[in-house]
């Protein structure tokens, strides 16, 4: 029996977008730790099997964890993105998508550094390597274009977060200039709140909007998105965002603080949004 979904599967022209830091697997933890991957894996499967997002931007996923996520979603799901180190076999930020709905036409990965084309490069004050992944899709149901970005900003250096935000925004603007009719969606763990300079840099000029505040309907209270496995916290800080371009209509958004017998699948709560292309304005009258 499938658990009740906050959003669940959607039909065209809607797209269900999710961002989810699934928490990397740590090697040494006590058997009863809520952070232990063996304890969390069945919970993660339950949540994802119920939600069935069309597009999922995950963070902190090791290769075997990506396989677990994709398997929980079903055999039609595919993913792109490799590790942050030069060899590409470590923790990654994959974009996972339903191939029944989205046809992949291209993808890229950059290092969030002064040398973005160099895999494994690091600068700007971040202690660990960070990346940005993009994927371009054609919506099989509508023929429309969807341009997706997924990232995970540094947890310590505010300077790195601001530089990363600028780099991301530049990529978004270039994508919009190349395909002005495409829907742009950004997912990520930004390690910065909605009142931060990072959030302002991303949203102040209108190239991106926060789906939570842009939504016609908020499906949940504003839970804090970093719970550390504690009970969900109403009015908490949001550091995980779904952001959308200007030509995207956000039908609904929610912060999925699901608990299974009091247990959480990750130390982050996934953020979900239902989006569709914004309606075209009526043609102007000639006089």
N, C-alpha and C positions, 0 to 999 in steps of 0.2 A: 504494500500500500504506500503510495506516494504522499509525502508530507504536504500540507497546505502551503501554497506559494504566496509570497508577497506580490509578485507581478506574474510570473509564469510565462508560458509561451504566448507570443503575440502574432497577429496576422498583418499582412501588408495593407497599407503602407507603413505601419508602425515598425520600429526596431526597438528591441529591448537591449539596452546597453548597461553593462555592469563593470565597476572597478572593484578589485578585491586583492588586498595584500593577504595572501594565504599563509604567510609565516614560514620561513625556511625551516627545514628539518635540522634540529640540533642533535649532536651525537651522544651527549651524556646528560641525562636527566633522570631524576628518580621515577620509578614506575608509575606513581600516581600523579605526576605533574600534569596540569592541564595543558602545558606546552608540548607534551610528548606527541610526536607525529603519529605513532600507532594509536593513541587515544583520539586524536583529532580527525584522522583520515576517514573513518566512517561517518562522522558528523559532516565533514565537507562534502562527501558524496551525497548525503541526504539533501543538503541545502541546494547543491547544484542540480541534482536530478529534478528537484521541484521547480527551480527557477527557469532553467532553459533559456539563458540570455542568447540573443542573436549574436552579440559581440561582447567579449569579455577581455578587459585589460587586467592581467594579473601581475602581481609583484612578489618578489622574494621566492620565486619558484625554482627549485632544483629540477634537473631533467626528469627524474623519476616522478617528481611531484606534478610536473606538467602532464605527464602521461596519466596520472591518477585523475587530474581535473578533466582532461579530455574524455577519458573513459566514463567518468560519472555523467558527463553531458550526453554522450552517445556516439555511435560510430560515424555520424556525419560531421563531427567537429574536427577541424584542422587547426594548426597553429603555426606562427612564425616568431622568430626571435631566438638569439643564441646568448651565451653567457657574457658576463661583463669583462672577464679577463681576456687576454689576447688569444688563448687557446679556445675560448668560447664554450667551455664545458661546465661552468660553475652556475651560480645563481643568475636567473634571467627575468626579464619582464615580457613575457609572451603576449601576443594578441591572438586570442582563440576565437574562432568564428564558426558559425553554422554554414557549412558548404551547400546546404539545400537552399539557402536564401542568398548568400553572398559568394560571388565569384572573385577570387583573388586575382588581381591583375599586376601587382608589383608590391615590393616591400623593401624597406631599408632599415639599417640600424646605425646610429651614431654614438660615439662616446660623448658624454657631457664634459667637455674639456676644451682647452684652447686648440687642440688638434682633433676635431671630431671625427675625421676620416680614419684615424689611427686606432684600431681595436685595442682595448685595454689601456688607453691613455687616461691620465688623471691630472687635474690641475684645479685652479680656482679655490683651493683650500679644502676640498673634500678628502676625507681620509680613506674612503673606499671608492672604487670605481662606480660610475653611474652611467646609464645609457638612456637613449630615447629610441623607441621603435615606431615606425610608421608602416601602415598597410593601406593599399588602395583597392577598392572593391567596386564591382558593379552589382547592384541589387537585381537579382534574377527575377524577382516578382514585378518590379516597377521599371527596370531599365535605368534607374537613377544611379548616381555615383556617390560613394561613401568613402571619405578619407579619414582614417583613424590614426591616433597617436597614443602611445602608452609610455609612462615613465615613472621613475621613483627618485625624488630629489634627495640630496644629502641630509642626514639627520643632525649634523653638528654645525656646519658652516653656513651662516646666513648669506655670506658673500657668494658661495657656490649656488645656493638656491636662487638668488637673484640673477646670477649669470645664466643659470640653467633655464629660468623663466624667460629671459630675453632670447636665448637660443631657440627654445620651443616656439615662442611667439613668432620669431622670424620664419621658422619652417611652416607654421600655420599660414602666415601671410603669403608666402611663396606658393603654397598649395592652393590657396583661395584665388590668387591671381591667375594660376594656370588653369583652374577648373572652378570658375565662379559659381556654377550651378550645383556643385557638389555639396553634400552634407558633410560638415566637419565635426568629429567628435574626439574629445581628448579624455583619457582616463589616467589616473595616477594617484600615488601616495606622495603628497607634496611636502610632508613634514613641516607644514606651515598652516596656520589657521585662516579662516575666512576674513579676519581683520588684519592680516599681515601685509607687508609690502610685496611679498610674492604674489598673493592673490590679487592685489591692486594692479600690479604690473601685467598680469595675465588678462584682467577683465576691464581695466579702466577705459581703454580706447575702443571697446566694442567689438574687437576681433573675436573675442570669446566671451561667453556668458556662463555663469554658474547654473547648472541645471536645477539645483535644489531651490534657488530663489526664483528662477525663471519658470518653474513648473506651474501649470494651471492647477494642479492638485498635488499636495504633499501627502503621501500615503501613510506616513509615520510621524511621530514626534521627532524633533531634532535630537537624536541620540548622538553622543560622542562617538566618533568613528575609531578611536583607539581605546579599547576597553581593558587590555591586559588581562582578559578572561574574567574580569569582574562583572557584577551585575550591570545591566545597561543603565546609562546615565542620561536622563532627560536634560536637554539644554547644554550638553557637553560640546567640546571643541570638535569641529570638523576639520580634518587634515587630508581626507581622501575625497576627491572631487570627480564628478563627470562634468566636463565643460563642453560647450557646443558653439558652433559658429553662428553668425547672424541670421542665416536662412534656415534655421532649424526650429521647429515648433516642439516644445517640451510639454507633452501631455500630462505626465506625472513623474514624481520622483519619490524615492524612499530610502531610508537607511535600515538595512535588514539586520536587526539585532536578535536574530533567532537564537534560542537556547533549547537544548535537548537534554531534558532532565537536569537543567541548570548549567549545562556545559556549552561552551562556545567552540566553534570550529577553528577559529583563529583569534589572534589578539587584536585584529581589526574587524570592523563590521563592513560588509560590502555595501556600496552605494549603487543604486539602480535608478534608471530613468527610461521612460518610454518616449521615443522621439519619432518625428516624421518630418518630411520637407515642409517648410512653411508655405502656406498658400500664396500664389502669385497675386500681386495687387491688380485690381481691375484696370484694364487699359484706359488711358486718359481720353477724354472726349476732344475731338478736334472742333475748333470753333470758327 
